[in-house]
């Protein structure tokens, strides 16, 4: 199973919603011991994360909540497309994106 973080979209300075990569500090998981400069974490960027988590829970998606937010467990990549469709039908903007930026291996 994969754990996919559910994070809020960031707003750009002009007020329009725009998905941007998130800094790794927003995720509650350690970095791997060795990784390349193109390290990434797949996540869901949503307009209203609390509402998205509620909808996912109501539809019996396995969720884990922690200090950093929520993660949904999926057992197949196709499930991500199902989640995006579900959230869209509920009026929640959602996109699949790399949610890591500015990670440096020193």
C-alpha positions in Angstrom: 0.0 0.0 0.0 1.1 3.6 -0.7 0.4 6.4 1.7 -0.6 9.6 -0.2 -0.6 12.9 1.7 -3.6 15.1 1.4 -2.4 18.7 1.4 -3.8 22.2 0.8 -3.1 24.0 -2.5 -1.0 27.1 -1.9 -2.3 30.4 -3.1 -0.1 32.5 -5.4 0.4 36.2 -4.7 -2.2 37.1 -7.3 -5.0 35.3 -5.4 -5.6 32.4 -7.9 -5.2 28.9 -6.7 -2.1 27.3 -8.0 -0.7 24.0 -7.0 2.9 24.3 -6.0 5.4 21.7 -4.7 5.4 21.7 -0.9 8.5 21.7 1.2 9.3 18.4 2.7 8.8 19.7 6.3 5.0 19.5 5.7 5.1 15.7 5.7 5.6 13.5 8.7 8.0 11.0 7.2 11.7 10.7 7.3 13.9 11.1 4.2 15.4 7.9 2.9 19.1 7.3 3.8 20.1 7.8 0.2 18.2 9.5 -2.5 18.8 11.4 -5.7 18.2 15.1 -6.3 15.0 14.2 -8.1 13.4 12.7 -5.0 9.7 13.1 -4.9 6.5 12.2 -3.0 3.2 11.8 -4.8 0.4 13.6 -3.1 -3.1 15.1 -3.5 -3.3 18.9 -3.5 -6.9 20.0 -2.7 -8.8 23.2 -2.2 -10.2 22.3 1.2 -8.2 19.5 2.9 -10.5 19.1 5.9 -13.5 18.7 3.7 -11.6 16.3 1.4 -10.6 14.1 4.4 -14.2 14.1 5.5 -15.5 12.9 2.1 -12.8 10.3 1.8 -13.7 8.9 5.2 -17.4 8.8 4.3 -16.5 6.8 1.3 -14.4 4.3 3.4 -11.0 5.2 2.1 -8.4 4.2 4.7 -7.0 7.4 6.3 -4.3 8.2 8.8 -4.3 11.5 10.5 -1.3 13.0 12.3 0.2 16.4 13.3 1.0 17.1 9.7 -2.4 16.4 8.2 -3.8 13.3 6.6 -2.7 10.5 4.3 -4.9 8.2 2.4 -3.7 4.6 1.8 -4.1 3.2 -1.7 -3.4 -0.3 -3.0 -3.3 0.5 -6.7 -2.4 3.6 -8.7 -5.8 3.6 -10.4 -7.3 4.4 -7.0 -5.8 7.9 -7.2 -7.9 8.7 -10.3 -11.0 7.4 -8.5 -10.2 9.8 -5.6 -9.7 12.8 -7.9 -13.1 12.0 -9.6 -14.8 11.6 -6.2 -13.5 14.9 -4.8 -14.4 16.7 -8.1 -18.0 15.4 -8.0 -18.1 16.9 -4.4 -17.0 20.3 -5.7 -13.5 20.0 -4.3 -10.6 20.9 -6.6 -8.0 18.2 -6.5 -4.9 17.3 -8.4 -2.1 14.7 -8.2 1.3 16.3 -7.8 4.8 16.0 -6.5 4.5 17.5 -3.0 8.2 17.8 -2.3 10.5 20.7 -3.1 13.8 22.2 -2.0 15.1 18.8 -0.6 18.9 18.7 -0.5 21.1 15.7 0.2 24.2 17.0 1.9 
